[in-house]
Amino acid sequence: MKINIIGGGVVGCIQAIEFKRLGFDVAIYEKNNIGSGSTNSGAGIMYPLLPHLYDAKVYDFIQDSKTYYSFLNKTISELFDIDIEYFKSGMLVNIEDLKPLEDWLIKKKIEYNLKDYKGLTGIFISDVYQINPKKLILGLVKYMKYLGIHVYENQHIQLNTKKQFTDDSNNVIDGDKFVLTAGAWTSSLNSHLTGKIYPIKGQLIEFENTSQLNLEHIIYKDKFYLLQRQNGSLIAGSTLENVGFNEDLSPDDLMMLRKKAENILPELKKHKILNHWYGFRPGSKDNIPIIMQDSDNLNTFYNVGHFRYGISMAPATTKKLVNLF
Ligand SMILES: Cc1cc2nc3c(=O)[nH]c(=O)nc-3n(C[C@H](O)[C@H](O)[C@H](O)COP(=O)(O)OP(=O)(O)OC[C@H]3O[C@@H](n4cnc5c(N)ncnc54)[C@H](O)[C@@H]3O)c2cc1C
């Protein structure tokens, strides 16, 4: 059976890898470069920021994905010598009312403690991982090619009037099944999903090497987070903007993000900003992905709408989609 995956973000890549490992012939089509959608823009926190405020499914998908990330971490490191920077950093949550989070942690029997860290007091959850999304994509591309998956970049796939998928040269793509993993853009391939999957813009900034600040843990405060990459750069964000596919990045936005970061860690005032970027998250109701077979075109499936946690949830939602076959 030939399976075509449309959309090369983290969800499409992992979906392609899993079908290939099951023995199918697999191709993946991406309109730009693999990872260039929301995935490369992500921070890489592998945990819900305020888990008690989400539907239980979000935490469950993230938990169910952990073993797979350990496997990817090991495989990509052994085969290609790429470090995807997947490690347990823990997260300090500093919010005014800690009680609802504490009640949730107790109910879920999750280990935590009250901790003072970098001048903040909050709940420290130790079992929180982080990853470097760009390095993850680098590793996933190599792994897909290594497994023999056909990877087609710069191919903007469209649906023609006969409900066939066509490539950039207008050729009909043949295959037995199609899996749409086109993130925030999915509704352009299925108008029924308009309003169900929509872009939510998120902006992040990256500070220059801040190794001397030694931020071992993720910090979350006032709807904002900080985390450090292994090269010492520090990521701060993010925004949640319902502005369609508006690509503007303004100096005012950058200043607003800088101020929020400095409010958490005043030492950042001394540091330069290296990068400022945005991504379009695939927004969905309650952050719950849509994983389904198309009722009109039975050869078409969807794994979309991972919103704020697509990097952390992708392996588990992939497994759920495989089970629909
Ligand atoms: C600022 C920010 C911070 C984030 N932080 C985190 C975090 O800390 N942890 C976490 O888990 N998640 C985080 N996310 C969310 C995460 O990035 C997304 O949930 C995840 O990347 C979604 O993956 P995806 O594969 O569904 O979508 P995408 O990565 O957007 O991939 C979809 C791909 O489909 C392609 N495509 C679309 N239409 C077509 C077409 N017609 N033909 C061919 N290709 C097409 C697009 O170009 C795109 O590359 C963050 C997102 C942002 C923006």
The ligand as an SDF file (V2000), in Angstrom:
LIG
                    3D

 53 58  0  0  0  0  0  0  0  0999 V2000
    5.8280   30.2040   19.3380 C   0  0  0  0  0  0  0  0  0  0  0  0
    5.4720   28.7500   19.4330 C   0  0  0  0  0  0  0  0  0  0  0  0
    5.9070   27.9990   20.5180 C   0  0  0  0  0  0  0  0  0  0  0  0
    5.5670   26.6400   20.6120 C   0  0  0  0  0  0  0  0  0  0  0  0
    6.0710   25.9150   21.6430 N   0  0  0  0  0  0  0  0  0  0  0  0
    5.7580   24.5910   21.7460 C   0  0  0  0  0  0  0  0  0  0  0  0
    6.2800   23.8240   22.8120 C   0  0  0  0  0  0  0  0  0  0  0  0
    7.0370   24.3320   23.6460 O   0  0  0  0  0  0  0  0  0  0  0  0
    5.9240   22.5100   22.8870 N   0  0  0  0  0  0  0  0  0  0  0  0
    5.1040   21.9150   21.9700 C   0  0  0  0  0  0  0  0  0  0  0  0
    4.8310   20.7290   22.0900 O   0  0  0  0  0  0  0  0  0  0  0  0
    4.6070   22.6380   20.9420 N   0  0  0  0  0  0  0  0  0  0  0  0
    4.9100   23.9560   20.8170 C   0  0  0  0  0  0  0  0  0  0  0  0
    4.3740   24.7080   19.8100 N   0  0  0  0  0  0  0  0  0  0  0  0
    3.3240   24.1160   18.9600 C   0  0  0  0  0  0  0  0  0  0  0  0
    3.9020   23.2360   17.9090 C   0  0  0  0  0  0  0  0  0  0  0  0
    4.8710   23.9560   17.1820 O   0  0  0  0  0  0  0  0  0  0  0  0
    2.7710   22.7390   16.9920 C   0  0  0  0  0  0  0  0  0  0  0  0
    1.7130   22.2120   17.7180 O   0  0  0  0  0  0  0  0  0  0  0  0
    3.3060   21.6280   16.0730 C   0  0  0  0  0  0  0  0  0  0  0  0
    4.4810   22.0490   15.4500 O   0  0  0  0  0  0  0  0  0  0  0  0
    2.2700   21.2490   15.0490 C   0  0  0  0  0  0  0  0  0  0  0  0
    2.8620   20.3400   14.1640 O   0  0  0  0  0  0  0  0  0  0  0  0
    2.2060   20.0090   12.7640 P   0  0  0  0  0  0  0  0  0  0  0  0
    3.1070   19.0500   12.1080 O   0  0  0  0  0  0  0  0  0  0  0  0
    0.7800   19.6470   12.9630 O   0  0  0  0  0  0  0  0  0  0  0  0
    2.1670   21.4240   12.0200 O   0  0  0  0  0  0  0  0  0  0  0  0
    3.3180   22.2230   11.2610 P   0  0  0  0  0  0  0  0  0  0  0  0
    4.6300   22.1130   11.9360 O   0  0  0  0  0  0  0  0  0  0  0  0
    2.7870   23.5900   11.0200 O   0  0  0  0  0  0  0  0  0  0  0  0
    3.4440   21.4320    9.9050 O   0  0  0  0  0  0  0  0  0  0  0  0
    2.4670   21.4880    8.8870 C   0  0  0  0  0  0  0  0  0  0  0  0
    3.2200   21.5570    7.5780 C   0  0  0  0  0  0  0  0  0  0  0  0
    2.3280   21.3810    6.4950 O   0  0  0  0  0  0  0  0  0  0  0  0
    2.7970   22.1530    5.4180 C   0  0  0  0  0  0  0  0  0  0  0  0
    1.6710   22.3460    4.5060 N   0  0  0  0  0  0  0  0  0  0  0  0
    0.5320   23.0280    4.7260 C   0  0  0  0  0  0  0  0  0  0  0  0
   -0.2800   22.9660    3.6530 N   0  0  0  0  0  0  0  0  0  0  0  0
    0.3610   22.2130    2.7320 C   0  0  0  0  0  0  0  0  0  0  0  0
    0.0370   21.8080    1.4160 C   0  0  0  0  0  0  0  0  0  0  0  0
   -1.1300   22.1420    0.8290 N   0  0  0  0  0  0  0  0  0  0  0  0
    0.9370   21.0560    0.7200 N   0  0  0  0  0  0  0  0  0  0  0  0
    2.1100   20.6880    1.2900 C   0  0  0  0  0  0  0  0  0  0  0  0
    2.4700   21.0620    2.5520 N   0  0  0  0  0  0  0  0  0  0  0  0
    1.5950   21.8080    3.2610 C   0  0  0  0  0  0  0  0  0  0  0  0
    3.2600   23.4400    6.0840 C   0  0  0  0  0  0  0  0  0  0  0  0
    4.1650   24.1520    5.2680 O   0  0  0  0  0  0  0  0  0  0  0  0
    3.8890   22.9080    7.3600 C   0  0  0  0  0  0  0  0  0  0  0  0
    5.2870   22.7230    7.2550 O   0  0  0  0  0  0  0  0  0  0  0  0
    4.7440   26.0410   19.6420 C   0  0  0  0  0  0  0  0  0  0  0  0
    4.3430   26.7960   18.5240 C   0  0  0  0  0  0  0  0  0  0  0  0
    4.7050   28.1350   18.4140 C   0  0  0  0  0  0  0  0  0  0  0  0
    4.2760   28.9070   17.2180 C   0  0  0  0  0  0  0  0  0  0  0  0
  1  2  1  0
  2  3  1  0
  2 52  2  0
  3  4  2  0
  4  5  1  0
  4 50  1  0
  5  6  2  0
  6  7  1  0
  6 13  1  0
  7  8  2  0
  7  9  1  0
  9 10  1  0
 10 11  2  0
 10 12  1  0
 12 13  2  0
 13 14  1  0
 14 15  1  0
 14 50  1  0
 15 16  1  0
 16 17  1  0
 16 18  1  0
 18 19  1  0
 18 20  1  0
 20 21  1  0
 20 22  1  0
 22 23  1  0
 23 24  1  0
 24 25  2  0
 24 26  1  0
 24 27  1  0
 27 28  1  0
 28 29  2  0
 28 30  1  0
 28 31  1  0
 31 32  1  0
 32 33  1  0
 33 34  1  0
 33 48  1  0
 34 35  1  0
 35 36  1  0
 35 46  1  0
 36 37  1  0
 36 45  1  0
 37 38  2  0
 38 39  1  0
 39 40  1  0
 39 45  2  0
 40 41  1  0
 40 42  2  0
 42 43  1  0
 43 44  2  0
 44 45  1  0
 46 47  1  0
 46 48  1  0
 48 49  1  0
 50 51  2  0
 51 52  1  0
 52 53  1  0
M  END
$$$$
